[in-house]
């Protein structure tokens, strides 16, 4: 997760610099796309978009190591996506 957060921060920092100094809307779209995409996939991995019955069924059929891997991937995607999503919001407010 630490690597994912570092990658997310660095990517967001560079996209913010490029977007701030060039005033191009494409950097807002790139940053927002990365952030939204990562957060949506993390939501899919966490089971946010399915019903409670399906969550319980999935929980009983997966092993604890599979659940831990899924949880770690979800946290990594959130750590990459959140800074980029915030940069997209910040660049939108500035421009």
Rosetta constraint file for C-alpha pairs under 8 A:
AtomPair CA 1 CA 5 HARMONIC 6.18 0.50
AtomPair CA 1 CA 72 HARMONIC 7.04 0.50
AtomPair CA 1 CA 75 HARMONIC 6.46 0.50
AtomPair CA 1 CA 76 HARMONIC 4.78 0.50
AtomPair CA 1 CA 79 HARMONIC 6.95 0.50
AtomPair CA 2 CA 6 HARMONIC 6.15 0.50
AtomPair CA 2 CA 76 HARMONIC 7.88 0.50
AtomPair CA 3 CA 7 HARMONIC 6.08 0.50
AtomPair CA 4 CA 8 HARMONIC 6.03 0.50
AtomPair CA 4 CA 76 HARMONIC 5.15 0.50
AtomPair CA 4 CA 77 HARMONIC 7.12 0.50
AtomPair CA 4 CA 79 HARMONIC 5.75 0.50
AtomPair CA 4 CA 80 HARMONIC 5.40 0.50
AtomPair CA 5 CA 9 HARMONIC 6.06 0.50
AtomPair CA 5 CA 76 HARMONIC 7.00 0.50
AtomPair CA 5 CA 79 HARMONIC 4.60 0.50
AtomPair CA 5 CA 80 HARMONIC 5.43 0.50
AtomPair CA 6 CA 10 HARMONIC 6.10 0.50
AtomPair CA 6 CA 80 HARMONIC 7.85 0.50
AtomPair CA 7 CA 11 HARMONIC 5.98 0.50
AtomPair CA 7 CA 80 HARMONIC 6.44 0.50
AtomPair CA 8 CA 12 HARMONIC 5.94 0.50
AtomPair CA 8 CA 79 HARMONIC 6.41 0.50
AtomPair CA 8 CA 80 HARMONIC 3.93 0.50
AtomPair CA 8 CA 81 HARMONIC 6.54 0.50
AtomPair CA 8 CA 82 HARMONIC 7.70 0.50
AtomPair CA 8 CA 83 HARMONIC 6.02 0.50
AtomPair CA 8 CA 84 HARMONIC 6.59 0.50
AtomPair CA 9 CA 13 HARMONIC 5.94 0.50
AtomPair CA 9 CA 80 HARMONIC 7.28 0.50
AtomPair CA 9 CA 83 HARMONIC 5.96 0.50
AtomPair CA 9 CA 84 HARMONIC 7.52 0.50
AtomPair CA 10 CA 14 HARMONIC 6.25 0.50
AtomPair CA 11 CA 15 HARMONIC 6.12 0.50
AtomPair CA 11 CA 84 HARMONIC 7.27 0.50
AtomPair CA 12 CA 16 HARMONIC 5.93 0.50
AtomPair CA 12 CA 31 HARMONIC 6.93 0.50
AtomPair CA 12 CA 83 HARMONIC 5.96 0.50
AtomPair CA 12 CA 84 HARMONIC 4.83 0.50
AtomPair CA 12 CA 87 HARMONIC 6.17 0.50
AtomPair CA 13 CA 17 HARMONIC 6.23 0.50
AtomPair CA 13 CA 87 HARMONIC 7.96 0.50
AtomPair CA 14 CA 18 HARMONIC 6.12 0.50
AtomPair CA 15 CA 19 HARMONIC 5.87 0.50
AtomPair CA 15 CA 27 HARMONIC 6.11 0.50
AtomPair CA 15 CA 31 HARMONIC 6.62 0.50
AtomPair CA 15 CA 87 HARMONIC 7.81 0.50
AtomPair CA 16 CA 20 HARMONIC 5.80 0.50
AtomPair CA 16 CA 27 HARMONIC 7.65 0.50
AtomPair CA 16 CA 87 HARMONIC 6.21 0.50
AtomPair CA 16 CA 88 HARMONIC 7.97 0.50
AtomPair CA 16 CA 91 HARMONIC 7.02 0.50
AtomPair CA 17 CA 21 HARMONIC 6.10 0.50
AtomPair CA 18 CA 22 HARMONIC 5.90 0.50
AtomPair CA 18 CA 23 HARMONIC 7.91 0.50
AtomPair CA 18 CA 27 HARMONIC 7.09 0.50
AtomPair CA 19 CA 23 HARMONIC 5.39 0.50
AtomPair CA 19 CA 24 HARMONIC 5.85 0.50
AtomPair CA 19 CA 25 HARMONIC 7.21 0.50
AtomPair CA 19 CA 26 HARMONIC 7.86 0.50
AtomPair CA 19 CA 27 HARMONIC 5.22 0.50
AtomPair CA 19 CA 28 HARMONIC 6.87 0.50
AtomPair CA 19 CA 91 HARMONIC 6.99 0.50
AtomPair CA 20 CA 91 HARMONIC 6.98 0.50
AtomPair CA 23 CA 95 HARMONIC 7.14 0.50
AtomPair CA 24 CA 28 HARMONIC 7.74 0.50
AtomPair CA 25 CA 29 HARMONIC 6.53 0.50
AtomPair CA 26 CA 30 HARMONIC 6.15 0.50
AtomPair CA 27 CA 31 HARMONIC 5.97 0.50
AtomPair CA 27 CA 88 HARMONIC 7.89 0.50
AtomPair CA 28 CA 32 HARMONIC 5.87 0.50
AtomPair CA 28 CA 87 HARMONIC 7.80 0.50
AtomPair CA 28 CA 88 HARMONIC 4.95 0.50
AtomPair CA 28 CA 89 HARMONIC 7.94 0.50
AtomPair CA 28 CA 91 HARMONIC 6.32 0.50
AtomPair CA 28 CA 92 HARMONIC 6.84 0.50
AtomPair CA 29 CA 33 HARMONIC 5.75 0.50
AtomPair CA 29 CA 88 HARMONIC 7.29 0.50
AtomPair CA 30 CA 34 HARMONIC 6.13 0.50
AtomPair CA 31 CA 35 HARMONIC 6.10 0.50
AtomPair CA 31 CA 84 HARMONIC 5.11 0.50
AtomPair CA 31 CA 85 HARMONIC 6.28 0.50
AtomPair CA 31 CA 87 HARMONIC 6.75 0.50
AtomPair CA 31 CA 88 HARMONIC 5.38 0.50
AtomPair CA 32 CA 36 HARMONIC 5.83 0.50
AtomPair CA 32 CA 84 HARMONIC 6.35 0.50
AtomPair CA 32 CA 85 HARMONIC 5.09 0.50
AtomPair CA 32 CA 87 HARMONIC 7.68 0.50
AtomPair CA 32 CA 88 HARMONIC 4.99 0.50
AtomPair CA 32 CA 89 HARMONIC 7.70 0.50
AtomPair CA 33 CA 37 HARMONIC 5.76 0.50
AtomPair CA 33 CA 85 HARMONIC 7.89 0.50
AtomPair CA 34 CA 38 HARMONIC 6.05 0.50
AtomPair CA 34 CA 81 HARMONIC 6.24 0.50
AtomPair CA 34 CA 84 HARMONIC 6.54 0.50
AtomPair CA 34 CA 85 HARMONIC 7.35 0.50
AtomPair CA 35 CA 39 HARMONIC 6.13 0.50
AtomPair CA 35 CA 80 HARMONIC 7.27 0.50
AtomPair CA 35 CA 81 HARMONIC 3.87 0.50
AtomPair CA 35 CA 82 HARMONIC 5.85 0.50
AtomPair CA 35 CA 83 HARMONIC 7.24 0.50
AtomPair CA 35 CA 84 HARMONIC 4.85 0.50
AtomPair CA 35 CA 85 HARMONIC 4.28 0.50
AtomPair CA 35 CA 86 HARMONIC 7.95 0.50
AtomPair CA 36 CA 40 HARMONIC 6.02 0.50
AtomPair CA 36 CA 81 HARMONIC 6.68 0.50
AtomPair CA 36 CA 85 HARMONIC 6.42 0.50
AtomPair CA 37 CA 41 HARMONIC 6.23 0.50
AtomPair CA 37 CA 81 HARMONIC 7.41 0.50
AtomPair CA 38 CA 42 HARMONIC 6.07 0.50
AtomPair CA 38 CA 77 HARMONIC 5.29 0.50
AtomPair CA 38 CA 78 HARMONIC 6.44 0.50
AtomPair CA 38 CA 80 HARMONIC 7.00 0.50
AtomPair CA 38 CA 81 HARMONIC 4.91 0.50
AtomPair CA 39 CA 43 HARMONIC 6.12 0.50
AtomPair CA 39 CA 77 HARMONIC 6.61 0.50
AtomPair CA 39 CA 78 HARMONIC 5.70 0.50
AtomPair CA 39 CA 81 HARMONIC 5.72 0.50
AtomPair CA 39 CA 82 HARMONIC 7.23 0.50
AtomPair CA 40 CA 44 HARMONIC 6.30 0.50
AtomPair CA 41 CA 45 HARMONIC 6.23 0.50
AtomPair CA 41 CA 74 HARMONIC 7.73 0.50
AtomPair CA 41 CA 77 HARMONIC 7.47 0.50
AtomPair CA 42 CA 46 HARMONIC 6.16 0.50
AtomPair CA 42 CA 73 HARMONIC 7.62 0.50
AtomPair CA 42 CA 74 HARMONIC 4.61 0.50
AtomPair CA 42 CA 75 HARMONIC 7.30 0.50
AtomPair CA 42 CA 77 HARMONIC 5.77 0.50
AtomPair CA 42 CA 78 HARMONIC 6.26 0.50
AtomPair CA 43 CA 47 HARMONIC 6.17 0.50
AtomPair CA 43 CA 48 HARMONIC 5.38 0.50
AtomPair CA 43 CA 49 HARMONIC 6.98 0.50
AtomPair CA 43 CA 74 HARMONIC 7.56 0.50
AtomPair CA 44 CA 48 HARMONIC 6.26 0.50
AtomPair CA 44 CA 49 HARMONIC 6.40 0.50
AtomPair CA 45 CA 70 HARMONIC 6.44 0.50
AtomPair CA 45 CA 71 HARMONIC 7.48 0.50
AtomPair CA 45 CA 73 HARMONIC 7.89 0.50
AtomPair CA 45 CA 74 HARMONIC 5.94 0.50
AtomPair CA 46 CA 70 HARMONIC 7.68 0.50
AtomPair CA 46 CA 71 HARMONIC 7.01 0.50
AtomPair CA 46 CA 74 HARMONIC 6.59 0.50
AtomPair CA 47 CA 55 HARMONIC 6.55 0.50
AtomPair CA 50 CA 54 HARMONIC 6.52 0.50
AtomPair CA 50 CA 55 HARMONIC 6.93 0.50
AtomPair CA 51 CA 55 HARMONIC 6.43 0.50
AtomPair CA 52 CA 56 HARMONIC 6.18 0.50
AtomPair CA 53 CA 57 HARMONIC 6.21 0.50
AtomPair CA 54 CA 58 HARMONIC 6.05 0.50
AtomPair CA 55 CA 59 HARMONIC 6.03 0.50
AtomPair CA 56 CA 60 HARMONIC 6.24 0.50
AtomPair CA 57 CA 61 HARMONIC 6.42 0.50
AtomPair CA 58 CA 62 HARMONIC 6.21 0.50
AtomPair CA 59 CA 67 HARMONIC 7.81 0.50
AtomPair CA 62 CA 66 HARMONIC 6.15 0.50
AtomPair CA 62 CA 67 HARMONIC 6.53 0.50
AtomPair CA 63 CA 67 HARMONIC 6.31 0.50
AtomPair CA 64 CA 68 HARMONIC 6.09 0.50
AtomPair CA 65 CA 69 HARMONIC 6.17 0.50
AtomPair CA 66 CA 70 HARMONIC 6.20 0.50
AtomPair CA 67 CA 71 HARMONIC 6.08 0.50
AtomPair CA 68 CA 72 HARMONIC 6.09 0.50
AtomPair CA 69 CA 73 HARMONIC 6.17 0.50
AtomPair CA 70 CA 74 HARMONIC 6.16 0.50
AtomPair CA 71 CA 75 HARMONIC 6.27 0.50
AtomPair CA 72 CA 76 HARMONIC 6.16 0.50
AtomPair CA 73 CA 77 HARMONIC 6.18 0.50
AtomPair CA 74 CA 78 HARMONIC 6.26 0.50
AtomPair CA 75 CA 79 HARMONIC 6.07 0.50
AtomPair CA 76 CA 80 HARMONIC 6.26 0.50
AtomPair CA 77 CA 81 HARMONIC 5.90 0.50
AtomPair CA 78 CA 82 HARMONIC 5.70 0.50
AtomPair CA 79 CA 83 HARMONIC 7.25 0.50
AtomPair CA 80 CA 84 HARMONIC 7.06 0.50
AtomPair CA 81 CA 85 HARMONIC 6.05 0.50
AtomPair CA 82 CA 86 HARMONIC 6.17 0.50
AtomPair CA 83 CA 87 HARMONIC 6.16 0.50
AtomPair CA 84 CA 88 HARMONIC 6.26 0.50
AtomPair CA 85 CA 89 HARMONIC 6.42 0.50
AtomPair CA 86 CA 90 HARMONIC 6.12 0.50
AtomPair CA 87 CA 91 HARMONIC 5.98 0.50
AtomPair CA 88 CA 92 HARMONIC 6.10 0.50
AtomPair CA 89 CA 93 HARMONIC 6.27 0.50
AtomPair CA 90 CA 94 HARMONIC 6.23 0.50
AtomPair CA 91 CA 95 HARMONIC 6.10 0.50
